[in-house]
Amino acid sequence: RAKMEYHIRGLLEAIGEDPDREGLRETPARVAEMFEEVLEGTNYTNHEIAQMFGKTFTSEDIGADEAIVMKDITVFSYCEHHMALMYDMTVNVAYIPNGKVLGLSKIARICDMAANRLQLQERLGRDIAQIIAEAAGTENVGVTIKGSHSCMTARRIKNVSARTETKT
């Protein structure tokens, strides 16, 4: 965290701000704490996330032999190209159990943890699919993501209605 605070202070100085002025004195610490939280997924591999959130039930116990679909899971992430916010993102996950069914909250937690990295939307879909596949023991996984990217909506082109959709 100290290294992040040091560099955030340097960034403030580089853009012409005084990091010692009243409104900015605690900003390096606040921003470092925020990055630790919103980029927590960086600390884990997909395999480790699958293990963390891989609590399953046998599908025979609950009669699940058809597709399980969870829709409109809300996440956000940060674009690895600009470190810009990817927001208003919804993830839909579907999978066909192969004897194991994930707890519903685990699907949302997997999506959130995978999004908590510097990310590309396309990779995020692949990461979620890979983690669900490992955790549920099935290759029959589909993921769609729709989201807005502040690198499109807030800078240069400023196309506020643009949304990106990916399917994995």
Secondary structure, DSSP 8 states (H G I E B T S, - for coil): -HHHHHHHHHHHHHTT--TTSGGGTTHHHHHHHHHHHHTGGGGS-HHHHHHHT--EEEHHHHT--S-EEEEEEEEEEEETTT--EEEEEEEEEEE--SSEEE-HHHHHHHHHHHHSSEE-HHHHHHHHHHHHHHHHT-S-EEEEEEEEEHHHHTSTT--TT--EEEE-
